[in-house]
Amino acid sequence: MRPNPVVKAAMIALASFISLLFVFPYLWMIAASFRDTEAILTAPLRLWPESFSLKAYRDILVLSGEPLSTYLINSLLITGASTVFTVLTSLMGAYALTRAPHLPGFGLLRVGFLLVIMYPYMLLVLPVYLVMFQLGLLGTTIGIILFLSVGPIQFFLFEQFFKSIPREVIEAARMDNASEMKILMRIVAPMSMPVVMTVILITVLLNWAQWFPVLVISRSTDTYTLPVALLSLNSELGVNFQGIMALATLTTLPVIIVYLLTQRRVMEGMISGAVKG
């Protein structure tokens, strides 16, 4: 049965309108970064600048005494390292739990991981701060990386996918005297590549935008990332909307591009990790 053309046109129009609502703020942000503050205030909804100006981008080359490249390098380093740690810990932890359900406390541990997903993120900052203080990791890049390297959502995706792997595959490898680490790295991990790619992308998108943990653990501007630099820019320049929009564009544009290029793989991996069998 063919869909009604009127209904189909209405659905397309509705989807286009909703998409426009989400895209418009980003288009406005990019356009505002090329306008001066006075023009933004007098004609706030205008998308096409009266005249293009790169002054805002020149103004943000140095922020809080640090070059913009410092914040960019910190963002790349922290996001990259925390993503690697998150993938490894989630991969190994989920495999251990799915292959040892008979161990005492297995159910309680699994419930604990699920509770962390529902637990308000901000409430975890204080206990983590105290742990970092005891370890002497406050104000260090390593401390920030460790804080961002725990991924309950990523763990859940791996766990759900591992449940769909037939036990016969694992048992056959064990009969060949393969160790658990060898089974994980040479059999399970290659089979899990769609979920691995999804976990990598989700972690990159989440950790790139993190600002509160970085702000709490950092003690100086030399460990700030781009989102934290954006926050400091707001206090530095007050109502200089042009500068704020310029740095916001530089901060969000890489994430938008990465997601647009990889959104299909993200959805495939989410389905693989969420559906058993």
C-alpha positions, 0 to 999 in steps of 0.5 A: 500500500502506497503512502498518501502523498498528502501525508508524506508531504506533511511529514517531510515538511514537519521533519524539515521544520524540526530540523531547521529549529535544531540547525538555526542556532548553529547557523546563527552562531557562525554568522554572529562570529563575523559580526560586531556586537552592535550589529548583533544587538540591533538585528539579532536574528539576521543570518547574513552579516552586513560585513564580514569581520575576522576581528573576533577570531584575532581577539581570541588568539590569546586568552587568559595569558595562554595562546589558543593553541594551548587549549586546542592541544589540551582538548585533543590530548584529554579527549583522545586519551580518555577515549582510549581508556574508556574503550579499553576499560569498558571492553574488558569490564563488560566482557568479564561480567558477561562471561562470568554471571555465576560469580557472587555479587555479579547481579549487584555489580551490574545494577551498580553500573546501571545506577551510575548511568541514572546518577546525576553527574554533578554529584560525582564531582565532589567524591572524585575531587577528594580522590584526586586530592588524595592521589595528588592529581589535582591540577594535572592533565592525568587527573582530568583524563582519569576523571573522564575515563569512566563510561557506564553508557559505553559499558552497557553497550558492550555488555548488550552486544557481548550477550549476543555472541554465541557461547560456542564461539568462546568455548571453541577458543578455550578448547584450543587453549586460548587465554581469556585475553587472547579470546577478547582481543583476537575474537571478541573485539574484531566481532565488536567493531561496530560497537567499538566505533560507536563507543569511540564516537560517543566518548569523543563527542561527550568528552570534547564538550566537558567543561565542569570536571576540567574546571574543578580539577584544573588549578591553572589555565595551562590545563584548560580545554576549549570549553573552559576557555569559552567560559573564561572568555565570557567573564573576560569580555563581558558582553562581547558576543562576537568573541564568544560566538567565534570561540563557540564556533571553533569549539563546536564545529569539529564535533558537528563535522565528525558527527555528520560524517559518522552518524550512520555508523553511530546508529548501526553500532547503537542498534548492535549494542542495544538489541540482543541476538 
